[in-house]
Amino acid sequence: MLTLMTVGVCQAEDVTIRYDGASAKVKNKAKDSVTVVVDGASVNIESLYNTHKLTLRLSGRSDDGRLVLKTAGKAKVTLNGLMLTSQEGAPLWLKNKKKVEVEAAKGTENTLTVTACTDTTNNKGAVIWAKDKLLLSGKGTLNVVATGDGCRGIKAKKDITIEELTLNVTTSGNNLGEKPFGFGGFPGFGNDSTGMGGFPLPDFSKFPGFGNDSTGMGGFPLPDFSKFPGFGNDSIRPGGFPMPDFGGGFPPFGNDSTMQGGFGGKHKYVASAKGIASKGKITINSGIVTVRTSTAGAEGIEGKQGIVFNGGTVDVLTPDDAINANATIEFNGTHVTARSMGNDAVDANPDGGFFPPFGGGNGQKIEPAIIIRGGTVYAWSQVGSPEEGLDSDMAPILIEGGTVFSVGGSIGEAPSVPTNETAKQPTILLVGLDIVKDEPVSIFDANGKIINTFTVPFTFRRSASLVSSPAFKIGSTYTVKTKGFEKSFTLNEGFTTVR
């Protein structure tokens, strides 16, 4: 049954909604500025308020319901023991022009679920979708569950702020598809007869200056890069770290089913099942945030304009980047565990990335991409080279405090690292450290006192691991011990590589 009401009240909540199976009951007092339409368990509310903050309280349960809220001004939605599932599109769809706060009432558990996101024209593909700024708060629990293909957990076009809340975000659906010009299929960067995503890769030996024999076949001979520092391969190529196989599946240049033969190597997905995504900035001030995704391309926390961790506890486990931004990522006091099973754990790509074809090309950047001032940062990538625990994309890493332990591969044992100038707190790079699942990695001072112990839930051979601790002092000697490994080192400067 379709019911149309013009409503509003001056009490604690302007609108109170209780879901009961296939229906929803709305209680309120009339006011001309708020319109409510109820259709079964689907509730549409439009508020014309500009100065008054509209307040709503939601409770009850429905397996096929939703709230669509359109607001001209600010609003607050309190979830008071709500179990709401939408069978198509966002169960909480916020068409807000100003910030909306979604609060989990103290002591309550609330679960929002979406099971399908295929109707992208008429619905939004997320559990919570916000057009403007979104604040997630409260001393209760909010479970965000996306099971449908193409369904994100939380999506906002502008900034997302999280505080106090216990927030659990889980996505399990597949992506709806791939964009035709994802990096892996970038036209002109294929490496076989079809180009695997466009036209075939040009034969640079035919271009002036790119010859590759004694005549150059069009210019001077192609240089032997194995003689340049950093491009050697082994005893045959004595120049430095191993030269990647750009055509054989080496991310990000591979040509297998994962990387699809292009330069840059990462797919661009249509409606990937990300955990928390914002086109603005994401700020976590307090609370407990847990994010789990399970599909390729499904990043955990993505803030296009940056991510700031100020407090609380954050735990992210994903197949893709656990934490990703196209700007600076700051850690100021949060306990963060970021773990990726197939990509970087923490990936900051300021200015569109380092590589010119993808918006970068500024060379070595001056501004830090990753800033660590406090808290605990565990950044673990278990896939291997070139994916890293902390990937700053050629930009500096600034470490001023906190406890840091990263695990990951690197390109020739040369991962993203701080310099002596940006390691304000002494930091080491442990090259070749063998990580054994659930076996402790311990750091001892010269007196044999443990200053840090780290335990990683997977095995990783020859990790490139960054370690920083407030206990580190320049001029002091320390020892790192694992099962079957022991190495002593002295911190002679801000940043020290230990092999």
C-alpha positions in Angstrom: 0.0 0.0 0.0 1.3 3.5 -0.9 0.9 6.2 1.7 1.7 9.9 1.3 2.1 12.1 4.3 3.4 15.6 5.0 5.0 15.3 8.4 7.5 16.6 11.0 7.8 17.1 14.8 9.8 19.1 17.3 10.6 16.2 19.6 14.0 14.4 19.8 13.4 12.7 16.5 11.5 14.4 13.7 10.7 11.0 12.1 10.6 7.6 13.8 10.4 4.5 11.6 9.9 1.0 12.7 10.3 -1.8 10.1 8.2 -4.9 10.6 8.7 -7.5 7.9 7.0 -6.4 4.7 5.9 -3.0 6.1 7.2 0.0 7.9 5.4 2.2 10.5 6.1 5.9 10.6 5.3 8.0 13.7 5.6 11.8 13.6 3.8 15.1 13.9 2.9 17.1 10.8 5.2 19.8 9.5 5.1 21.2 6.0 8.9 20.8 5.3 9.1 17.0 5.4 7.4 14.6 3.0 7.2 10.9 3.7 6.2 8.2 1.2 5.8 4.6 2.5 5.5 1.7 0.1 5.6 -1.6 2.0 8.9 -1.6 3.8 10.4 1.1 1.5 10.4 4.6 3.0 11.2 7.7 1.0 11.7 11.0 2.9 12.3 14.4 1.5 13.2 17.3 3.7 13.3 20.9 2.6 14.9 22.1 5.9 18.0 24.2 5.5 18.8 25.4 9.0 17.1 22.7 11.1 18.9 19.4 11.4 16.4 16.7 10.5 16.5 13.8 12.9 15.3 10.2 12.4 15.3 7.0 14.5 15.1 3.6 12.8 14.4 0.3 14.4 12.9 -3.1 13.7 13.6 -5.7 11.0 12.8 -6.2 7.3 14.3 -8.6 4.7 13.1 -6.4 1.8 13.2 -2.7 2.9 15.1 0.5 2.6 15.3 4.2 3.4 15.8 6.8 0.8 16.5 10.2 2.4 16.7 13.4 0.4 17.8 16.4 2.4 18.4 20.1 1.7 20.1 20.6 5.0 21.9 18.5 7.6 20.4 15.3 9.1 21.0 12.7 11.7 19.9 9.1 11.4 20.0 7.0 14.6 19.9 3.2 14.2 18.3 1.7 17.3 18.4 -2.1 16.8 17.9 -2.1 13.1 18.1 -5.2 10.8 17.4 -4.0 7.3 18.1 -5.9 4.1 17.6 -4.5 0.6 17.1 -7.0 -2.3 18.2 -4.3 -4.8 20.3 -1.2 -4.3 21.3 0.7 -1.1 19.2 0.0 2.0 20.4 3.4 3.2 20.4 5.8 0.2 21.3 9.4 1.3 20.6 12.0 -1.4 22.1 14.7 0.9 23.2 18.2 0.0 24.8 18.6 3.4 26.4 16.3 5.9 24.4 13.4 7.3 25.3 11.6 10.5 24.5 7.9 10.8 24.6 6.9 14.5 24.4 3.5 16.1 22.6 4.0 19.4 24.6 3.1 22.5 24.5 -0.6 23.3 22.6 -1.6 20.1 23.6 -3.9 17.2 22.5 -2.9 13.8 22.9 -4.7 10.4 22.4 -3.2 7.0 22.6 -5.7 4.0 22.3 -5.4 0.2 21.9 -8.6 -1.9 21.9 -7.2 -5.4 23.3 -4.1 -7.2 22.5 -4.8 -10.9 20.0 -2.0 -11.4 22.6 0.7 -11.6 20.2 3.2 -13.3 17.6 3.3 -10.6 19.6 2.3 -7.5 23.0 2.8 -5.9 25.4 -0.1 -5.5 26.4 0.1 -1.9 24.9 -0.7 1.5 25.3 3.0 2.5 25.5 5.5 -0.3 25.9 9.2 0.3 25.9 12.1 -2.1 27.6 14.5 0.3 29.6 14.3 3.5 29.0 11.3 5.8 29.6 11.0 9.5 29.5 7.4 11.0 29.3 7.5 14.8 27.8 6.2 17.9 28.6 3.8 20.8 26.8 0.9 19.3 27.7 -1.6 16.5 27.0 -1.2 12.8 27.4 -4.2 10.5 27.6 -3.4 6.8 27.2 -6.5 4.6 27.3 -6.5 0.8 26.7 -9.9 -0.8 25.5 -8.9 -4.3 27.8 -8.5 -7.3 29.0 -5.0 -7.8 27.9 -4.0 -4.2 30.2 -1.8 -2.2 30.0 -1.5 1.6 30.0 2.3 2.0 30.3 4.8 -0.8 30.3 8.6 -0.5 30.9 11.3 -3.1 32.5 13.5 -0.5 34.3 13.1 2.8 33.6 10.2 5.3 34.4 10.6 9.0 34.2 7.7 11.5 34.3 8.1 15.3 33.4 6.0 18.4 31.5 3.4 16.3 32.2 -0.3 16.1 32.0 -0.7 12.4 32.2 -4.1 10.5 32.2 -3.9 6.7 32.1 -7.1 4.6 31.7 -7.5 0.9 31.6 -10.8 -0.9 30.1 -10.2 -4.4 32.0 -10.2 -7.7 32.7 -7.2 -9.8 30.1 -6.4 -12.5 32.8 -6.3 -15.2 35.9 -4.4 -16.3 36.3 -1.1 -17.9 37.6 -1.5 -21.5 40.7 0.6 -21.0 41.9 -0.5 -17.6 45.6 -0.3 -17.2 46.1 -3.9 -18.1 44.4 -3.4 -21.5 45.7 0.1 -22.2 45.7 0.6 -26.0 49.2 0.3 -27.4 50.6 -1.5 -24.5 49.8 -5.1 -25.4 52.7 -7.4 -26.1 51.5 -9.9 -28.6 49.8 -9.8 -32.0 46.6 -8.4 -30.6 48.1 -6.0 -28.0 45.8 -7.7 -25.4 43.8 -4.5 -24.9 44.3 -2.4 -28.0 46.7 -2.3 -30.9 50.1 -4.2 -30.7 53.0 -2.8 -28.8 55.1 -0.8 -31.2 58.5 -2.2 -32.3 60.7 0.4 -30.8 63.7 -1.0 -32.8 62.1 0.7 -35.8 62.1 4.1 -34.3 65.1 6.5 -34.5 67.3 6.1 -31.5 65.9 2.7 -30.4 67.8 0.2 -32.5 68.9 -2.9 -30.8 71.7 -4.3 -32.9 75.1 -3.1 -34.1 73.3 -0.7 -36.6 70.6 0.4 -34.3 67.9 -0.5 -36.9 66.8 3.1 -37.0 69.3 5.0 -34.8 71.9 4.3 -32.2 72.1 0.9 -30.6 69.6 0.3 -27.7 71.6 0.5 -24.5 72.3 -2.6 -22.4 70.3 -1.7 -19.4 71.9 -4.5 -17.4 75.0 -2.4 -17.1 73.1 0.5 -15.4 72.9 0.4 -11.6 69.7 -1.2 -10.5 69.0 -3.1 -13.7 71.3 -6.1 -13.5 69.9 -9.6 -13.2 72.5 -11.9 -11.8 76.1 -12.8 -12.4 75.3 -12.4 -16.1 73.8 -9.0 -15.6 75.9 -7.4 -12.9 74.2 -4.0 -12.7 72.0 -4.3 -9.6 68.7 -5.9 -8.8 67.0 -8.4 -11.1 65.7 -7.0 -14.4 61.9 -7.6 -14.5 60.4 -9.7 -17.2 58.2 -7.0 -18.7 56.4 -9.4 -21.0 56.0 -12.4 -18.8 53.6 -11.7 -16.1 55.7 -9.4 -13.9 53.3 -7.0 -12.2 52.7 -4.3 -13.2 53.9 -5.2 -16.7 52.7 -8.8 -17.1 50.6 -10.5 -19.7 48.7 -13.2 -17.9 45.1 -13.5 -17.0 45.5 -11.2 -14.0 47.5 -8.4 -15.5 46.3 -8.6 -19.2 49.5 -7.5 -20.8 49.8 -3.8 -20.5 51.9 -1.1 -18.9 50.9 -0.4 -15.4 49.1 -3.7 -15.0 46.1 -3.0 -12.8 42.6 -3.7 -13.9 39.9 -1.0 -13.7 36.6 -2.6 -12.6 33.0 -1.7 -13.1 31.4 -1.5 -9.7 34.2 -3.4 -7.8 33.1 -4.7 -4.4 35.1 -2.2 -2.3 34.7 -1.9 1.5 34.7 1.8 2.2 35.2 4.2 -0.7 35.1 8.0 -0.9 35.8 10.5 -3.7 36.8 12.8 -1.0 38.9 12.2 2.2 38.3 9.5 4.8 39.1 10.3 8.5 39.0 7.8 11.3 39.1 9.5 14.7 38.2 6.7 17.0 36.2 3.5 17.3 36.8 0.0 16.0 36.7 -0.5 12.2 37.0 -3.9 10.5 36.9 -4.3 6.7 36.9 -7.6 4.8 36.6 -8.0 1.0 37.0 -11.1 -1.1 37.0 -10.2 -4.8 39.9 -9.2 -7.0 39.9 -5.4 -7.3 38.0 -4.9 -4.1 40.1 -2.5 -2.1 39.4 -2.2 1.6 39.5 1.5 2.4 39.9 4.0 -0.5 39.9 7.7 -0.1 40.6 9.5 -3.4 41.7 12.7 -1.7 43.5 11.1 1.2 43.1 9.1 4.4 43.8 10.2 7.9 44.0 7.8 10.9 43.8 9.7 14.1 42.7 7.1 16.7 40.9 3.8 17.3 41.6 0.4 15.9 41.5 -0.5 12.2 41.8 -4.0 10.8 41.6 -4.5 7.0 42.0 -7.8 5.0 41.6 -7.7 1.2 42.7 -9.4 -2.1 43.6 -5.9 -3.4 45.1 -2.8 -1.8 44.0 -2.8 1.9 44.3 0.9 2.2 44.6 3.1 -0.9 44.5 6.8 -1.8 45.4 9.1 -4.7 46.8 11.5 -2.1 48.6 11.4 1.2 47.9 8.7 3.8 48.5 9.9 7.4 48.8 7.7 10.6 48.6 9.8 13.7 47.6 7.5 16.5 45.5 4.6 15.2 46.4 0.9 15.7 46.2 -0.2 12.0 46.6 -3.7 10.6 46.4 -3.6 6.8 46.9 -6.9 5.0 46.6 -7.6 1.3 46.6 -11.1 -0.2 47.3 -9.9 -3.7 48.5 -6.3 -3.8 50.0 -3.5 -1.6 48.9 -3.3 2.0 49.1 0.5 2.0 49.2 2.3 -1.4 49.5 6.0 -1.7 49.5 7.4 -5.3 49.7 11.2 -5.1 49.3 13.1 -8.4 48.0 10.1 -10.2 51.0 7.8 -9.8 54.6 7.9 -10.9 54.2 6.5 -14.4 53.3 9.1 -17.1 50.7 7.0 -19.0 48.5 7.0 -15.9 48.5 10.7 -14.9 51.9 10.8 -13.1 55.2 11.6 -14.6 56.4 14.2 -12.1 59.3 12.1 -11.3 60.5 11.9 -7.7 57.9 13.8 -5.7 58.8 16.2 -2.9 55.7 16.0 -0.7 55.4 12.8 1.4 52.8 10.2 0.3 52.8 8.3 3.6 53.2 10.1 6.9 53.5 8.2 10.2 53.4 10.3 13.4 52.1 7.8 15.9 50.1 4.8 16.7 50.9 1.3 15.3 51.1 0.6 11.6 51.2 -3.1 10.6 51.3 -3.1 6.7 51.5 -6.6 5.3 51.5 -7.7 1.7 51.8 -11.5 1.2 51.8 -11.7 -2.6 55.5 -10.9 -3.3 57.4 -8.5 -5.6 56.7 -5.9 -6.6 53.8 -5.4 -4.1 54.8 -3.8 -0.9 53.7 -3.3 2.7 54.0 0.5 2.3 54.0 1.7 -1.3 54.6 5.4 -1.7 54.8 5.4 -5.5 58.3 7.0 -5.6 57.2 9.8 -3.2 58.8 10.2 0.2 57.7 8.4 3.4 57.9 10.5 6.5 58.2 8.7 9.8 58.1 10.9 12.9 56.8 8.4 15.5 54.8 5.3 16.2 55.6 1.6 15.8 55.9 0.4 12.2 56.3 -3.1 10.9 55.8 -3.7 7.2 56.1 -7.0 5.2 56.2 -7.2 1.4 58.2 -7.7 -1.7 60.1 -5.1 -3.6 61.6 -4.4 -7.0 65.1 -5.7 -6.4 65.1 -5.1 -2.7 64.5 -1.4 -3.2 61.0 -0.8 -1.8 59.4 2.5 -0.8 61.5 3.8 2.1 62.2 7.0 4.0 65.5 8.8 3.7 67.8 10.0 6.4 65.9 13.4 6.2 62.4 11.9 6.4 63.2 9.2 9.0 62.7 11.6 11.9 62.4 8.5 14.1 65.1 6.0 13.4 64.0 3.4 10.9 65.5 0.2 9.4 64.9 -1.8 6.3 65.3 -5.5 6.9 66.2 -7.1 3.6 65.8 -10.8 3.1 64.0 -11.4 6.4 62.2 -14.7 6.4 58.7 -14.5 7.9 57.3 -17.7 9.4 53.6 -17.9 10.1 52.8 -17.2 13.7 56.5 -17.2 14.7 57.6 -14.0 16.4 60.0 -11.5 14.9 61.7 -9.9 17.9 63.9 -6.8 18.3 66.3 -6.7 21.2 68.5 -3.9 22.5 72.2 -4.3 23.4 71.2 -5.5 26.9 69.1 -8.3 25.5 65.8 -6.5 26.4 62.9 -7.0 24.0 61.7 -3.7 22.6 59.3 -5.0 20.0 57.8 -8.3 18.9 55.7 -8.8 15.8 53.8 -11.9 14.7 52.5 -12.3 11.1 49.7 -14.7 10.1 51.4 -16.0 7.0 54.8 -17.2 5.7 56.9 -14.9 3.5 60.4 -15.7 2.3 62.9 -12.8 1.9 60.7 -10.0 2.9 61.7 -6.4 2.6 60.4 -5.1 6.0 60.4 -1.6 7.4 60.7 -1.4 11.1 60.5 1.8 13.2 60.1 2.1 17.0 60.1 5.0 19.5 62.7 2.9 21.4 65.3 3.1 18.6 68.2 5.5 19.3 70.9 6.5 16.8 74.3 5.1 17.8 72.8 2.1 19.6 73.0 -1.6 18.6 70.1 -3.9 18.2 69.5 -7.5 17.2 66.6 -9.0 15.2 65.7 -12.6 15.9 63.3 -15.0 14.3 63.1 -18.8 14.2 66.4 -19.7 12.6 67.6 -16.2 12.0 69.6 -13.6 14.0 71.2 -10.4 12.8 72.7 -7.5 14.8 73.0 -3.9 13.5 73.9 -0.4 14.6 71.7 2.6 13.9 74.3 5.0 12.6 71.8 7.4 10.9 68.1 8.0 10.6 67.5 5.4 8.0 69.6 2.1 8.0 69.4 -0.8 5.6 70.2 -4.2 7.2 71.0 -7.2 5.0 
